[in-house]
Amino acid sequence: MTGKQKRLVRLTACAALCCGMLPMAGAMHIMEGYLPPAMCIAWGAVALPFLAAGYFSLKKRVAADRRALTLAAMAGAFIFVISSLKIPSVTGSCSHMTGTGLGAILFGPSAVSVLGIIVLLFQAILLAHGGLTSLGANTFSMAVAGPFVSYGIYKLCGRLRINKMVAVFLAASLGDLFTYGVTSLQLALAYPSATGGVAGSVVEFLGVFAPTQLPLAVLEGILTVITMIALESYARPELRAVGFGEA
């Protein structure tokens, strides 16, 4: 790495450390023990194929060009940093940015599942943010569903010849919002409304998430654009290694 690239990696690591020392305030993704055991197992099983595909995808990228490893580490640190900044929301959960849109744009959605579960494991074990029993559900919502939407939107914007940074903003923002749509569904399936059932519960959870998550999604889009601009300034060889900016 060049001197500028080393400074960028150090800055990201310092930001991650600072976020790791923030008080937890009891807020989480979906917290430990909040989902019934059957649902914990079911969501883990659903996420497993994506993790396997992500492992082979990431392994192939790194084998093709070792410079991709630096970028993957940076994308993982980005996920850790901004998903650690949270606002208490629905009981048993919280509102926060996800950071997975950046990784999805750079590496594709499958690879982000691996980065996401690593971040979620660190947060659950070291920061009490999330949980081990809810790891499958949190992985599916934040590291599978959201990244696939982000990747799809970015590619669609490319086909429509929309400005690249506008595409990055839309991909990160809408991927974030979709993550919380899936989280609302997960919570609703576990705790359906007495009157409206699962559908009514989804609407209720979305209504509670919306006031905090909408501005956070916009903020995530802006931060992702700023990060992408920084990468284009300091890490062009690494971006070329993962094919960013091609066609």
Backbone bond lengths (Angstrom), bond angles and torsions (degrees), N, CA, C in turn:
res aa  C-N    CA-C-N  psi(-1)  N-CA   C-N-CA  omega(-1)  CA-C   N-CA-C  phi
1 M - - - 1.459 - - 1.518 110.62 -
2 T 1.312 115.80 150.41 1.449 120.48 175.42 1.526 109.31 -78.08
3 G 1.329 116.13 171.10 1.456 120.28 179.00 1.521 112.41 -60.44
4 K 1.325 116.52 -40.55 1.469 120.34 -179.89 1.526 110.98 -64.49
5 Q 1.343 116.46 -41.19 1.456 120.25 -179.68 1.525 111.00 -66.31
6 K 1.339 117.55 -38.87 1.456 121.15 177.51 1.524 111.12 -62.56
7 R 1.341 116.03 -40.33 1.463 119.58 178.54 1.528 110.72 -64.39
8 L 1.341 117.42 -38.01 1.456 121.36 179.23 1.523 110.87 -64.20
9 V 1.338 117.27 -43.11 1.459 121.54 178.59 1.526 110.62 -64.49
10 R 1.346 117.37 -42.16 1.469 120.68 179.32 1.519 111.28 -63.80
11 L 1.343 116.78 -40.10 1.457 120.73 179.28 1.518 110.80 -62.86
12 T 1.339 116.41 -42.36 1.458 120.54 178.52 1.523 111.05 -63.76
13 A 1.333 116.71 -41.98 1.467 120.88 179.60 1.523 111.36 -63.65
14 C 1.336 116.69 -41.29 1.473 120.84 178.39 1.522 110.86 -63.39
15 A 1.332 116.48 -41.24 1.469 120.19 178.69 1.519 110.63 -63.37
16 A 1.340 116.25 -40.67 1.461 120.21 178.48 1.528 110.89 -62.56
17 L 1.348 117.13 -41.80 1.460 121.59 179.85 1.522 111.11 -63.72
18 C 1.329 115.49 -42.30 1.474 119.24 179.42 1.518 110.51 -62.03
19 C 1.347 116.18 -43.39 1.461 119.86 -179.67 1.527 110.55 -65.68
20 G 1.331 115.55 -34.29 1.460 119.38 -179.83 1.518 112.43 -66.28
21 M 1.328 118.07 -22.58 1.456 121.34 -178.31 1.527 112.06 -95.18
22 L 1.337 117.88 1.71 1.455 120.30 178.30 1.526 110.12 -69.93
23 P 1.339 119.62 147.19 1.465 120.81 177.05 1.517 110.39 -63.77
24 M 1.361 116.38 144.57 1.450 121.14 -173.02 1.523 113.66 -82.02
25 A 1.322 118.24 -30.76 1.467 122.27 177.39 1.518 112.98 58.72
26 G 1.334 117.81 16.31 1.457 121.22 176.10 1.507 114.50 73.71
27 A 1.311 119.32 6.66 1.459 121.28 -177.11 1.518 109.98 -89.48
28 M 1.345 117.15 149.21 1.454 120.65 -173.90 1.519 111.72 -147.73
29 H 1.361 116.44 175.75 1.465 121.43 167.52 1.535 104.77 -68.17
30 I 1.339 117.94 -105.10 1.470 119.84 162.02 1.517 104.76 -104.90
31 M 1.312 116.95 123.75 1.452 121.37 -166.56 1.528 113.60 -73.59
32 E 1.315 115.01 164.33 1.464 123.14 178.60 1.519 110.59 -58.38
33 G 1.337 116.68 128.79 1.454 121.19 175.10 1.515 115.58 79.15
34 Y 1.337 118.19 3.19 1.465 119.64 -175.18 1.526 111.80 -81.85
35 L 1.326 118.30 -29.92 1.459 121.90 179.25 1.521 110.32 -93.41
36 P 1.336 117.65 146.45 1.473 120.35 174.85 1.530 110.51 -60.78
37 P 1.340 118.32 148.28 1.470 121.49 -177.82 1.526 114.04 -53.29
38 A 1.333 117.32 -40.30 1.469 120.47 -179.22 1.523 111.40 -60.96
39 M 1.333 116.36 -38.96 1.463 119.92 -179.76 1.523 111.13 -73.38
40 C 1.322 117.33 -34.18 1.470 119.93 176.27 1.528 109.97 -59.90
41 I 1.334 115.92 -44.89 1.458 121.13 179.92 1.521 110.63 -66.62
42 A 1.342 116.65 -42.77 1.459 120.97 -177.49 1.529 111.87 -63.86
43 W 1.332 117.26 -45.67 1.465 119.62 -179.87 1.520 111.31 -68.16
44 G 1.335 116.75 -33.04 1.461 119.70 175.67 1.518 111.25 -64.42
45 A 1.327 116.23 -40.57 1.463 120.48 179.15 1.525 111.49 -66.57
46 V 1.322 116.18 -38.27 1.470 120.19 179.18 1.525 110.68 -65.88
47 A 1.336 116.91 -38.20 1.467 120.61 -177.45 1.524 112.94 -75.91
48 L 1.341 117.45 -24.22 1.464 121.56 -173.00 1.535 114.19 -57.17
49 P 1.340 120.68 -46.51 1.478 119.54 179.78 1.532 112.82 -61.21
50 F 1.314 116.87 -35.73 1.465 120.28 178.95 1.527 110.65 -67.28
51 L 1.325 115.94 -36.78 1.466 119.76 178.12 1.527 110.84 -65.72
52 A 1.326 116.55 -40.97 1.467 120.18 178.61 1.524 110.35 -63.80
53 A 1.341 116.27 -45.55 1.467 120.07 178.66 1.521 110.69 -63.40
54 G 1.333 117.08 -38.68 1.457 121.44 179.92 1.504 112.41 -65.95
55 Y 1.327 117.01 -38.72 1.458 120.68 178.86 1.534 110.64 -60.92
56 F 1.333 116.67 -48.33 1.464 120.04 -178.40 1.525 111.41 -68.20
57 S 1.343 116.77 -34.73 1.462 120.35 178.12 1.520 110.87 -65.15
58 L 1.336 116.16 -46.46 1.463 120.52 -179.09 1.530 110.93 -67.28
59 K 1.316 116.37 -39.81 1.461 120.89 178.64 1.530 110.70 -61.25
60 K 1.325 116.59 -41.30 1.465 121.27 179.70 1.520 111.13 -65.17
61 R 1.347 116.66 -41.99 1.466 120.68 179.43 1.523 111.09 -62.46
62 V 1.317 116.69 -45.99 1.460 120.89 -177.39 1.529 110.88 -68.42
63 A 1.348 116.97 -38.02 1.458 120.40 178.62 1.527 111.40 -64.95
64 A 1.332 116.15 -33.74 1.461 120.48 -179.50 1.521 111.67 -71.35
65 D 1.335 117.05 -35.01 1.464 121.12 -179.99 1.521 108.12 -157.61
66 R 1.326 116.55 114.19 1.467 121.26 -176.75 1.521 113.06 -61.37
67 R 1.319 117.17 -21.39 1.463 119.84 179.30 1.518 111.42 -64.03
68 A 1.336 117.46 -22.45 1.462 121.11 178.46 1.520 111.56 -64.02
69 L 1.347 117.09 -25.99 1.459 120.93 -179.43 1.525 111.29 -63.78
70 T 1.332 116.55 -40.11 1.471 120.76 177.94 1.520 110.77 -61.15
71 L 1.324 115.62 -43.91 1.456 120.31 -179.41 1.528 111.30 -68.20
72 A 1.333 117.00 -37.29 1.464 120.53 177.71 1.529 110.56 -64.01
73 A 1.340 116.60 -41.15 1.465 120.34 177.80 1.528 110.76 -63.03
74 M 1.331 116.42 -40.83 1.457 120.28 178.63 1.534 110.70 -64.65
75 A 1.344 116.88 -42.18 1.462 120.39 179.46 1.527 110.62 -63.49
76 G 1.344 116.87 -39.01 1.454 120.23 177.00 1.519 111.99 -64.91
77 A 1.334 116.61 -41.84 1.464 120.79 177.83 1.527 110.72 -63.77
78 F 1.328 116.95 -38.17 1.465 121.40 178.38 1.529 110.08 -62.01
79 I 1.346 116.58 -43.58 1.466 120.51 178.04 1.528 109.88 -60.91
80 F 1.335 116.06 -45.94 1.461 120.34 -178.45 1.521 111.56 -60.75
81 V 1.323 116.24 -46.02 1.466 120.69 -174.92 1.517 111.22 -62.25
82 I 1.332 117.16 -57.03 1.467 116.60 -169.89 1.527 112.98 -81.64
83 S 1.338 118.46 -18.26 1.464 118.72 175.09 1.524 111.54 -83.36
84 S 1.331 117.30 -7.38 1.466 121.09 175.63 1.520 111.94 -86.52
85 L 1.321 117.18 -13.16 1.471 121.97 178.72 1.514 107.93 -91.58
86 K 1.322 118.13 107.99 1.456 120.67 -167.29 1.531 113.03 -134.25
87 I 1.334 113.10 157.65 1.462 121.33 178.20 1.524 107.23 -124.35
88 P 1.349 120.61 123.01 1.470 121.14 178.04 1.522 110.75 -54.44
89 S 1.339 115.83 135.99 1.465 120.39 -176.42 1.519 109.68 -135.81
90 V 1.342 117.39 -117.96 1.455 121.61 179.26 1.518 109.58 -61.23
91 T 1.341 117.74 141.91 1.455 120.92 177.03 1.522 110.02 -52.39
92 G 1.320 116.27 127.62 1.454 120.75 -179.24 1.509 113.73 88.09
93 S 1.333 117.87 0.40 1.456 120.27 179.86 1.524 108.69 -148.01
94 C 1.339 116.67 -170.01 1.453 121.03 179.72 1.514 109.23 -160.36
95 S 1.325 116.23 168.80 1.456 121.52 174.91 1.518 108.64 -105.30
96 H 1.319 116.46 133.32 1.457 121.32 175.89 1.519 108.52 -162.82
97 M 1.319 116.28 162.34 1.456 119.78 174.14 1.522 109.01 -70.90
98 T 1.333 116.90 162.17 1.465 119.69 -177.09 1.529 112.22 -107.57
99 G 1.322 118.61 -40.32 1.456 121.88 179.16 1.512 114.51 79.47
100 T 1.330 117.88 -1.19 1.462 120.26 -174.89 1.528 113.71 -79.65
101 G 1.325 116.87 -17.21 1.466 119.21 179.98 1.517 112.48 -61.00
102 L 1.328 117.15 -38.27 1.463 120.91 -179.99 1.526 111.21 -60.83
103 G 1.326 116.52 -48.14 1.458 120.69 179.42 1.512 112.45 -63.56
104 A 1.345 116.85 -38.04 1.462 120.76 179.72 1.523 111.30 -63.80
105 I 1.326 116.52 -39.78 1.461 121.19 179.06 1.527 110.78 -66.21
106 L 1.326 116.47 -40.50 1.463 120.80 -175.43 1.525 113.27 -80.00
107 F 1.348 116.86 -40.63 1.461 120.63 -171.09 1.517 114.81 -117.45
108 G 1.328 117.54 -7.11 1.454 119.81 -172.60 1.515 110.31 91.62
109 P 1.329 117.85 159.31 1.467 120.79 -171.99 1.523 114.76 -70.37
110 S 1.329 118.00 -31.88 1.470 119.43 -177.20 1.522 111.52 -64.15
111 A 1.323 116.75 -45.14 1.467 120.63 -177.82 1.519 111.91 -61.23
112 V 1.331 116.86 -30.80 1.468 119.94 -177.57 1.520 111.43 -67.89
113 S 1.338 117.63 -25.14 1.462 119.19 177.91 1.521 111.04 -60.17
114 V 1.331 117.27 -36.36 1.466 121.67 178.57 1.530 110.31 -70.02
115 L 1.337 116.33 -47.11 1.465 119.82 177.88 1.521 110.34 -60.25
116 G 1.335 115.86 -41.06 1.457 120.57 -177.15 1.514 113.16 -65.65
117 I 1.331 117.28 -43.34 1.465 118.54 -177.47 1.524 110.72 -70.17
118 I 1.337 117.49 -31.41 1.471 119.95 175.49 1.523 110.05 -63.21
119 V 1.336 116.14 -45.84 1.467 120.71 178.20 1.524 110.71 -61.81
120 L 1.325 117.45 -44.95 1.459 121.45 -178.22 1.532 111.60 -64.39
121 L 1.337 116.60 -36.46 1.460 119.84 176.68 1.533 111.26 -64.72
122 F 1.328 116.38 -46.12 1.462 120.24 178.31 1.525 110.76 -60.85
123 Q 1.327 116.79 -43.76 1.463 119.77 -178.08 1.526 111.20 -67.00
124 A 1.336 117.29 -39.35 1.462 120.39 -178.86 1.523 111.73 -68.69
125 I 1.342 116.02 -42.38 1.472 119.97 -175.38 1.523 112.44 -80.46
126 L 1.326 117.26 -43.05 1.462 120.75 -172.80 1.520 114.08 -95.11
127 L 1.339 117.01 -29.42 1.464 119.61 -173.12 1.523 114.30 -116.05
128 A 1.340 117.76 -0.69 1.473 121.71 -176.29 1.519 111.19 55.94
129 H 1.308 115.99 34.91 1.473 122.59 179.08 1.522 107.12 -110.35
130 G 1.338 116.74 104.33 1.451 121.08 -172.16 1.518 109.41 95.66
131 G 1.323 116.89 -153.17 1.455 119.23 -179.66 1.514 111.30 -167.56
132 L 1.319 116.25 165.45 1.464 120.87 178.88 1.526 111.11 -79.02
133 T 1.324 117.69 -38.02 1.465 119.45 179.11 1.527 111.50 -68.95
134 S 1.323 116.55 -30.64 1.470 120.62 -179.93 1.527 111.92 -95.50
135 L 1.346 117.25 11.66 1.460 120.72 -175.49 1.528 112.21 -61.10
136 G 1.321 117.15 -41.54 1.463 120.11 179.81 1.517 112.35 -62.57
137 A 1.338 116.50 -44.12 1.464 120.84 179.84 1.518 111.15 -65.55
138 N 1.340 116.61 -44.64 1.461 120.45 179.50 1.530 111.42 -65.52
139 T 1.335 116.17 -37.83 1.461 119.69 178.21 1.515 110.61 -64.48
140 F 1.326 117.22 -43.54 1.458 119.31 -178.37 1.521 111.98 -64.58
141 S 1.321 117.35 -44.19 1.468 119.60 -176.97 1.521 112.30 -71.29
142 M 1.358 116.38 -46.80 1.468 119.44 -172.62 1.526 113.39 -89.74
143 A 1.348 117.36 -33.68 1.461 119.86 -172.28 1.527 114.09 -109.15
144 V 1.331 117.52 -2.69 1.470 120.63 177.86 1.526 110.64 -121.95
145 A 1.331 117.17 -63.28 1.457 120.94 -174.72 1.530 112.34 -62.88
146 G 1.335 116.57 -52.07 1.462 120.55 -179.41 1.519 113.46 -58.76
147 P 1.346 118.73 -49.27 1.464 120.52 179.66 1.526 114.09 -60.65
148 F 1.338 118.09 -36.33 1.466 119.67 178.70 1.524 110.75 -64.69
149 V 1.325 116.54 -39.44 1.464 119.84 176.99 1.528 110.28 -67.18
150 S 1.319 117.30 -44.50 1.475 120.80 178.79 1.525 110.93 -57.79
151 Y 1.321 116.06 -46.61 1.463 120.87 -179.03 1.529 111.06 -63.53
152 G 1.325 116.17 -43.24 1.456 119.84 179.68 1.516 112.68 -62.97
153 I 1.331 116.29 -42.02 1.459 120.42 -179.97 1.524 110.47 -66.62
154 Y 1.334 116.75 -41.56 1.468 119.97 179.74 1.527 110.99 -62.30
155 K 1.321 116.42 -44.00 1.463 120.00 179.32 1.528 111.31 -66.99
156 L 1.327 117.46 -38.68 1.461 121.03 178.03 1.525 110.76 -63.58
157 C 1.319 116.61 -42.63 1.464 120.58 177.71 1.528 110.82 -62.22
158 G 1.336 116.55 -36.53 1.463 120.01 177.32 1.513 111.59 -63.31
159 R 1.341 116.60 -41.67 1.464 120.69 178.90 1.527 111.37 -65.80
160 L 1.334 115.38 -32.87 1.467 120.25 -179.99 1.525 112.20 -86.11
161 R 1.334 116.58 2.56 1.466 123.48 179.09 1.530 112.68 59.25
162 I 1.311 115.51 37.52 1.465 121.30 175.03 1.526 108.20 -79.33
163 N 1.329 116.71 144.51 1.459 122.04 178.99 1.523 110.82 -46.28
164 K 1.334 116.88 136.03 1.456 121.91 -173.10 1.519 112.53 -58.55
165 M 1.318 118.48 -43.56 1.459 120.00 -177.47 1.532 111.53 -73.05
166 V 1.320 117.14 -30.30 1.470 119.88 172.65 1.527 109.12 -64.81
167 A 1.330 115.81 -40.44 1.462 120.73 178.05 1.523 110.75 -62.88
168 V 1.320 117.51 -41.41 1.470 121.87 177.70 1.527 109.94 -61.73
169 F 1.317 116.45 -45.04 1.470 121.17 179.25 1.530 111.37 -59.91
170 L 1.324 116.89 -49.13 1.462 120.89 -178.37 1.522 111.15 -64.42
171 A 1.334 116.29 -41.45 1.461 119.95 -178.90 1.525 111.34 -62.80
172 A 1.330 116.76 -46.42 1.470 120.53 -178.67 1.527 111.13 -67.42
173 S 1.322 117.10 -43.59 1.470 120.74 -177.13 1.524 112.21 -66.67
174 L 1.323 116.45 -49.20 1.461 119.84 -176.29 1.527 111.67 -72.66
175 G 1.334 117.02 -31.62 1.457 119.42 174.16 1.520 111.30 -63.75
176 D 1.318 116.32 -39.56 1.464 121.76 176.02 1.520 110.85 -60.56
177 L 1.319 116.80 -48.12 1.466 120.43 -178.93 1.529 111.49 -64.10
178 F 1.335 117.02 -38.67 1.459 119.62 179.64 1.528 110.87 -65.33
179 T 1.331 116.11 -36.00 1.469 119.77 176.44 1.516 110.34 -55.00
180 Y 1.321 116.53 -43.68 1.457 119.54 -178.10 1.516 112.55 -76.58
181 G 1.338 117.26 -22.94 1.451 119.51 170.47 1.521 110.49 -65.09
182 V 1.324 116.36 -42.44 1.469 121.04 178.35 1.524 110.71 -68.17
183 T 1.335 117.38 -40.94 1.467 120.38 177.21 1.524 110.83 -60.27
184 S 1.326 116.73 -40.50 1.469 120.83 177.69 1.520 110.87 -61.92
185 L 1.341 116.53 -40.34 1.462 120.57 177.50 1.527 110.83 -64.96
186 Q 1.317 116.66 -41.82 1.468 120.31 179.28 1.528 111.24 -61.50
187 L 1.324 115.77 -44.73 1.458 119.78 179.20 1.525 111.41 -67.46
188 A 1.337 116.17 -37.01 1.465 120.23 -179.76 1.522 111.52 -67.96
189 L 1.327 117.13 -37.89 1.462 120.23 177.40 1.530 111.19 -64.51
190 A 1.334 115.71 -34.32 1.464 120.19 179.03 1.524 111.89 -77.39
191 Y 1.331 116.05 -34.08 1.461 120.65 -176.13 1.531 110.53 -135.32
192 P 1.332 117.49 73.65 1.472 120.47 179.52 1.525 111.55 -65.33
193 S 1.312 114.14 150.45 1.461 120.01 179.27 1.525 110.48 -68.28
194 A 1.320 116.24 145.08 1.464 120.81 -179.78 1.518 111.66 -66.34
195 T 1.314 116.77 -26.53 1.479 120.70 -177.95 1.529 112.38 -104.96
196 G 1.316 117.44 -46.37 1.464 119.97 -174.72 1.514 114.76 -98.60
197 G 1.345 117.82 0.34 1.450 120.60 -179.65 1.525 111.90 66.73
198 V 1.335 116.21 -152.50 1.463 121.40 -177.59 1.527 110.69 -64.41
199 A 1.343 117.20 -44.30 1.467 120.25 -178.36 1.520 111.42 -60.71
200 G 1.327 116.33 -43.80 1.455 119.97 178.88 1.514 111.87 -65.05
201 S 1.329 116.04 -37.80 1.454 120.07 179.15 1.525 111.73 -67.62
202 V 1.351 117.15 -38.41 1.467 120.61 176.76 1.522 110.37 -58.37
203 V 1.338 116.49 -46.08 1.469 121.02 -179.83 1.525 110.42 -61.20
204 E 1.329 115.98 -41.00 1.467 119.68 -179.71 1.531 111.25 -64.87
205 F 1.328 115.84 -45.95 1.468 118.91 179.85 1.521 111.51 -64.67
206 L 1.327 117.12 -41.70 1.469 120.26 178.13 1.525 111.01 -61.87
207 G 1.323 116.05 -38.55 1.457 120.42 179.94 1.519 112.36 -64.11
208 V 1.345 116.92 -33.84 1.462 120.29 178.98 1.523 110.92 -77.45
209 F 1.347 116.36 -37.88 1.464 120.19 179.93 1.530 112.68 -69.14
210 A 1.331 116.75 -37.53 1.466 121.72 -168.71 1.527 115.20 -52.95
211 P 1.347 120.42 -48.12 1.476 119.51 -175.15 1.525 113.69 -57.91
212 T 1.337 117.64 -33.73 1.470 119.51 179.48 1.521 111.88 -93.19
213 Q 1.344 117.03 -33.62 1.457 118.60 -172.15 1.519 113.97 -78.52
214 L 1.313 118.39 -31.94 1.470 120.33 179.72 1.531 111.98 -60.24
215 P 1.347 119.15 -51.62 1.473 118.09 176.90 1.525 112.85 -65.93
216 L 1.336 117.74 -32.90 1.461 120.02 177.82 1.527 111.40 -65.62
217 A 1.328 116.81 -36.43 1.468 120.58 178.43 1.526 110.62 -64.66
218 V 1.332 116.15 -41.14 1.464 120.00 177.43 1.530 109.92 -63.66
219 L 1.334 115.91 -43.69 1.465 120.36 179.05 1.527 110.97 -62.46
220 E 1.328 116.89 -40.50 1.471 119.68 178.34 1.525 110.88 -62.51
221 G 1.335 116.32 -40.83 1.460 119.17 177.83 1.517 111.68 -59.89
222 I 1.334 116.79 -42.62 1.472 121.28 -179.56 1.534 110.46 -66.06
223 L 1.337 117.10 -45.41 1.469 120.57 179.94 1.524 111.80 -63.73
224 T 1.323 116.41 -36.13 1.467 119.84 179.04 1.521 110.60 -67.73
225 V 1.318 116.99 -39.46 1.467 120.56 176.99 1.530 110.30 -63.68
226 I 1.331 116.94 -44.43 1.472 120.54 179.35 1.524 110.29 -61.05
227 T 1.333 116.40 -42.87 1.468 120.21 179.10 1.520 111.23 -63.87
228 M 1.323 116.51 -40.47 1.463 119.91 179.62 1.529 111.44 -65.62
229 I 1.318 116.64 -38.35 1.468 120.26 176.51 1.528 109.97 -63.00
230 A 1.347 116.39 -42.01 1.468 120.32 178.16 1.523 111.26 -62.60
231 L 1.320 116.83 -41.02 1.459 120.72 178.82 1.524 111.39 -64.51
232 E 1.320 116.48 -39.89 1.463 119.50 179.10 1.531 111.02 -67.68
233 S 1.317 116.49 -24.76 1.457 119.92 178.49 1.521 112.84 -83.26
234 Y 1.350 116.73 -36.36 1.459 120.28 -171.29 1.528 114.71 -114.74
235 A 1.313 118.13 -13.10 1.477 119.10 -173.51 1.523 111.97 -137.18
236 R 1.315 117.11 44.42 1.462 120.04 179.97 1.531 113.09 -60.31
237 P 1.343 119.49 -41.84 1.474 118.69 179.07 1.529 112.39 -60.09
238 E 1.336 116.85 -39.59 1.454 120.47 179.45 1.528 111.35 -67.82
239 L 1.330 116.26 -38.11 1.459 119.77 177.44 1.525 111.01 -64.10
240 R 1.321 115.96 -41.01 1.471 119.66 177.20 1.532 110.36 -64.35
241 A 1.336 116.32 -33.48 1.467 120.32 -179.07 1.523 112.44 -63.74
242 V 1.346 116.92 -30.03 1.468 119.92 179.09 1.527 111.20 -100.35
243 G 1.331 117.68 5.11 1.461 120.87 175.29 1.500 115.01 82.62
244 F 1.346 118.68 11.59 1.461 119.77 -179.67 1.522 109.46 -70.66
245 G 1.327 115.69 133.82 1.467 120.47 178.32 1.507 113.02 91.65
246 E 1.335 117.11 -7.12 1.458 118.98 177.11 1.506 109.87 -82.08
247 A 1.337 113.96 138.54 1.470 120.11 178.00 1.501 112.02 34.56
